[in-house]
Structures are given as structure tokens and as C-alpha cells.
Amino acid sequence: MSKPGAIHLAALCAALAVSGLTKAARAETIAMPPGLSIQLPEGWVLEGSPEGVVSKTGLRRVQFACESDACEQTQETCTILTRDGQMEGDGDAGKLREMYASPLKRYSRLRAVLRATGPDAGIRKPLERVRIGDREWYRVETDARHNYKSGLYAETVIDGRYVGVICKSCETGEERHSSGLQIMKSMQSNAGVSAPH
């Protein structure tokens, strides 16, 4: 092989190696209390600290946003809500079941998500228990009006603790919240995993 050819091949290999590293670096894993981790899709970033902000009621909020070119129009964001304390009930499945065991609880939830979405909002997908990733969630989707963001609201129980997700988007098509669902599917419990010393 001629010297210029060898140089060209070396440059090509180097470019591919850098490309591979860049691709691998895109999927960022974020660890947050209480013992959870998620994987962020390409173009998404953590806003603030992975410790989040804890309200007076003990609800922790960790914020994420999409900053890719594709999200310039959709303005997608996701918030993960957690509580450190254990919920009442038997096992994660039993605790989740109890969350909306009564019609009043379901009604209150629907009113809350419509109010959070904005004036004249509608229900796009009903409040129901669905499997997303490795676990069951209660999920409801709203349809926004008048330039407000539509919402994906989901709740589950992991290791006895409450976990909620709120994702919002200006997207109006059939495919909405795909990144939010990807984040939810990636959610893992780090319970029992020792932190590196």
C-alpha cells in the first residue's frame, strides 16, 4: 500500500473510532435518589442536580429537557417525581393497585392532569394500568389546546416507594412522548447495588 493510501486508511480508522466513541457517549445514565437510575435519550440533558428539589411535602422533582434540533419545535421536557418514604400496602403491585382503587381517586387524578395541561384540555389516553418496560404503571395522556403542551402522566411503585413521571410536548401528531416512554423503560432500581469506593 502506498504511503498516502496508508495515511488515508489510518485517518479513516481514527474517524470511525471517534464516531464510535461519540455514539457510545450519547446515552447518558443518570443516578438519582432514592436509588433509581435512568438512561437519557440522545439530545436530552439533566437540568439542575440529579438530587432534584424536594418540596415541603417531601416530593422530589428531577428535571430533564430535550435540546436537540428535533426538539426545537416540540419543546419536550420530563420531570421525575419521587418520595423517599415507603408507601402503605403489600408489595409494589399491591401498593400500585391501591393508588386508584376508588372511583374518587381516579376522578381526582383526571381533574388534576387536565388542570395541569391547561384550559380546554382533553383526555387523549385514559387513566389505565399499562406495562411500560419492566413494570406496571398507571398512565394517562392529555391533549392540549391553544398552544399549551400535551402531557404524559404516569405513576408506579419501585422498592415500595412512589415514582411519578410527567412529560410534556408541543407535538400534536400521533407519535408523542416517545422519548418520555424511552426514559421510563430505562428506569432501573439500584437497590442493593453498592456504590463504588
N, C-alpha and C positions, 0 to 999 in steps of 0.2 A: 504494500500500500504506500502511495506517495505521502510525503510529509504533510502537504496541505490537506490531503484526504484524512490522514490520521488526526490532524488538529480539528478538522470539521467533525469527525466522529466523536472525539473527546468532548467537544463543545456541546454536541447533541446529547450525549450521555449525561453531562453535567446539567443541562437544561431539563432533561427528563427527571433527574434526581431531585432537583429543586422543585419541579412541578409536583412530584410525588409527595415531597415534604409539605408543600403548601396545602395540598389536598388533605393530607392527614391532619394538619393543624386546624383545619376548618371546623371540625366537630369538637367543640369545647365542652368539657364536663364541669359542671358547677356543683359543688357540695354546699349544703345549707342545713341549718337546724330544722327540725330535730332529727338528724341522722338520715337525710334524704340527699339524693343527687339526681341531676337531670343532664341531658346532653342537648346543647343548643344547636339548632339547625344553622346552616351556612347563612351568614348575614345578620344573625341575631347577636345581641350583646346584653350583658348584665348592666342594669342601671343602678348605681349605688353599690352597697355592700351585700354579699351573699347572706349576711346576718339579717338583712332587712330592717324594717322598722316595726317595733312592737307597740300596739295601741294600749290604752288603759285597760281594755277588756282582755288583754293577753293574746290578741290576734296578730300574728307576724305576717308582714307583707314584703315579698321579694319581687322586684320589678324587672321585666325584660322587654326589649323592643327590637324590632327589625329595622336595620339601617341599610339594607341592600337597595340597589336601584329598583328592583321589582316592588319594593315596599314604599316607594316614593308616593304612589297613589293610594295604596291600601292602608298605610299608616298603622300596621299591625303592632299590637302590644299584648303581653301576657303578664298576669300577676299570679304568683303562687302564695296562697294563704295557709298558714299552719298554726296549730296550737301545741304547746309543749305538754300539756296535761293529758292524762288518759280520759277517754270517753267512757260513759257507763254502758254496760251491756256485755254480752258474751261473744268474744272473738270479733275479728274485724267484720266478718259477714253479718253477724247479729247486730253490731253497732251501726253498720250502714243501713240495714233494714229498718232500724228504729228511727232513723233520721226523718223519714217521710211515711211513717206508719199510719198517720191520721190524715184525713182529707184537709183538715185545717192547716197542718204543716205544709202540705202541698200547695194549697191556695196562697198561703203567706209567702212561700218561695216564689211562686209565679208573679205575684204582685211586686215583690222586691226586684226581680230581674227586669221586669217591664219598666219599673220606675228608674232603674239604673241605666237602662238603654236610652231612654229619652221619650219625649212626647209622642203619642200615637204609635208607639212601638207595638209589634205583634209577636206572637209565638211562631217561630219557624219550625222548630222540632220540639215535641212535647217533653215534659219532665218525665223521664223514664230511666230505669236501671239498664245500663248497657255495658258491654265488655269493651274496654279500650286498653290495648296492651295486655299486661299480665293480670289486670284486676278489674273488678266491677266498679262502676261509677254511676252516680245519679247525674244525668246530663240534661240540660235544656238549652235551646238556642233561640235567640231573639232576632227579629227583623226590624231594623231601624228605619225611621222616616226623617225627612228634612235634614239631610247631611249629618246625621248622628251615626255613630258606629254600631254595627250589629254585634251581638255578643254570644260567646260560648261560655256557659257557666257549668262547672262540673265539680262534684264533691265525692270524696272517697275516705276510707279509713285505712291507715297504714300503721302497723305495730300499735294499734289501739288509739292512735291519735288522728284528729281531724286534719284533712288536707283538702283544700279547695283550689280551683283554677278559674281565673277569669281572663278570657282572651277577647280582644276587640279588634274589629277591622272595618274599613270603609268598603271592602269588597262587596259587590251586590250580586255576583254570579252564583251559580250552583255550588261551585267549589270554594268554600270558605273555611277558614281556620285550620287549613291542612298543617301549617307549622305548629299551631297550638296543640293539635292532636298528636303530632310527632313528639313534641315536648312531653306530653302526658304519657305516651307509650314508652318513652325513655326513662321515666321516673323509677328510681330504684331505692330500696331501703338499705342503708349502710349499717343497720343494727347488727351488732356482733362482730363488726369489722374493726380491728384495732388500727388506730391511727399510727402512721409511721413515726418513729422516734428520731 
